[in-house]
């Protein structure tokens, strides 16, 4: 059954304390830098090659394709880090290293890539939607605002937040499937999770059969909140760094 966010937070606090809310933080911190570097480098490399192939009015296609390719490139680092993080969050006593050893001992090295297909199904459209929405919003800003407003970080913050939350909304079902796949064989499974399904489609059918279509949107509110801030910070940092490196005023 689905549980309110407040009840989930309360259960974590009662069992593990405040630090329980930060289980898996070390894995996220360790992987965030290489993931961001790979994502940005892949995005810029692919965009630079395919952007001249599209007319001005369809250059958003290049941004979407480049974002999708960047998601594929980062998935080789992102998927293992997600598996380890999920294991740490399900068992608050595990360190990242202990979780890694546990996964490899149980499922081998490929166990670190459980849910990889679901990661791609989520991240590729998420990047495409995110960049499409961002580019369209920024195009509107450039057409409507003065030069001073264009160089201000506030429009970029707003556009990035909207783009991130929009992408999160449409890709939440695959995020739910990914989480189920990566936690289905744990001794303390997530509420409603079952260990009988393997693969994206069987897991999707299992969720719909037992929880309805709404089960695919478990956790959509906190996820949208996360991606509002993530999108705002990512795009603003990206634009500011790009302008500084390219010498834009």
N, C-alpha and C positions, 0 to 999 in steps of 0.2 A: 504494500500500500504506500501511497505518497505521503510524505511528512512535511509539515510547514518548516520553513527555513529556521524560524526561531527555535523549534523543537530540536532540530538537528544540531544547531549551535549549542543549545543547552545540554544535550547529551554529551557532546564532545567536551565541553567545559567541566561537566561533573565527573567524567571518567579520566580525562587527561590534563585538565587545567588549561590555562590560556595558551601555553606552548603547544597544546594539541591542535590548535588552529593553524599552526605553522609547520605541521608535519610535512616532510618532503621539500622544505624550503632550500636546504643545501643543494639538492639536485637541481632545482629550478635556477638557483644562482649560478651553479657551475655550468649549466648548459645554455643559459640565456645569451652570454657573450658570443660563443661560437655559432649559435643558431642565428642570432641577429646579423653577424658578419657574413655567414653563408647566404642568408636570405637577401641582404642588401646587394652583395656582390653578384649573386646570380640574377637578381632582378635587373640591375643596371646593365649587366653584360648582355642578357637576352634582349632587353628593351633597345639597347643601342644598335643591335643587329637587325631587328625587325621593324623598328619605328619608321625607317625610310620607305618601307614597302607599302605603307598605308597613307591615303590622303589625309589632309588636316582634320576633316570632319569625322574620320574613323580611326584616329590614333588611339582612342580609348581601347580599341581591340588589342593593340600592341601592349598596352598597360595590363590588361586582363591576362593575356597569354604569358607575359613576363612574370606576373605575380603567380600564376599557376606553376610555371617552371621552377620558380624560386621555392614554392611549397614542396615540390618533389625533391629538390636538392636538400632542403632542410630536414625532410622526413627521416633521413638516415641517422640523424642525430636526435631529432625530436622524439621519435617513437620510443627508443630505449629510455630516454629521460622521463617520458610520460609513464612507462611501465614501472620504472623504479619509484617515481613519485607516488603513483597510485598505491603501490605496495606499502610504502612508508605511511601513507595516509590511512590505509586500512588497518595497519598495525603500528600504533604510535611508538612502540618500543624499538622498532627497527631503525638502524642507521641506513644511509644510502648504500654503503658498502655491503652491509649485511643483506639488504634487500636484493642487491645485484647478485650476490653469491647464492641466495635462496632461489632466485629465478633460474639461474644457470644450472644449479643442482637439480632442479625439478624438471625443467623443460629444455635445457641446453641453451646455447647462445641464441638460437632463433626464438627462444621464449621472450627475449628482450624486444622482439619485433611483433609480438602478438598485437593484433588490431591494426597492423600497418595499412591494410586495405581501407579500413574505416578512417584512418588518419588522412589518407589521400582523398577519400570521398568527402571528407570534411574540409580539409585545408585548401584543396585546389579551388572549389567554388567559393570558399570563404575569401581567398585572396582575390579572385576575379571580381566578386561582388564588392569587396572593400575598395579596390582600386577604381572600379567603374564609378561607384557612388562618389568617392573622393574627387576624382578628376572632373566629374560633371558639376559637383558643387563648387570646386575651385574655379572652373571655367565661368560659372555664373558670378562668382565673386569678382573675378578679373574684369568682367564686362560691366558690372554694376558699380564697382567701387573706384575711388580715386587711387592714385599711385601710393599715397601714404597708407591707405587702408590695406593695399595689396601686400605691403612689406610688414604689416603688423602680424604678430603670431596668433591673434584672437580668431580671425576667420579660419585659419588652419586648424586650431584647436577644436573649433566647433564642427568643421567639416570632417575632421578625423574621428571625432567622437560619434557623429552620426553614421559615418561609413563603417566604423567598427561594430556598433550595435546592430546595424542593419544586417551585416554579414553574419553576426552571431545568431540573430533570430532565425535566419533561413537555414543555417547549418547545424542548429542544435540537435536535430534527430541523429545525425552521424556522430556528434560528440557523445550522445547517450549510448549509442551502439559501441563506440570505441571504449568507453568506460566499462561497459558490461563485458566486452571481450577481454579486457586487460585485468579484470578482477573476478572473473567467473569461477575460478578454481581456488579462491582463497578460503581459508578456514572460517573467516567471518565475512560473508559476502554482503554486498549492498542490499538494502531492502528491495525485494522483488527480483533480484538477480538469480539466474539459474545457470547451472554448469553443463546443461545438456546441449546447448546450442553452440555451434562453431561456424564462423563466417558471418559476413555482413547481413546477407539476406535471411538466413535462418534466425539470427538474433533479432532482426527487425520483426520478422513474423512472430517470434516468441513474445516480444514486448507487446505488440498489437493484440495478440490473442489473449494475453493475461491482464493487460492494463489499458487497452484501447490506444487510439492514436495519441491521446494526451500523454501516454507514458513515454513517448519519444521526446517530449518537451520537458522532461524532468530537469529541474535546475535552470530553466531558461532565464528567470529573473536575475539571479546572481551572475549568470554568464553574460547577460547583456550589460549589467553594471560593470563587470570586469572589462569588457571590450569597449565600452564607452571611454574609460580612462586609458586603456591600452592603445586604442586607435588614436585618441587625441595626442598622447605622448609620442607614439611612434611617428605619426605623420609630421608633427611639429618638429621633432628632433631631426627627422629625415630631411625636411625642407630647409631647416636652418643650416644643417651640415652641408647640404648640396649647394646652397647659395654661397656659403663661406668658401667651399672648395673651388667652386667655379667662378668666384669673384662677382656674384650678383649683388647688386645694391638693394 
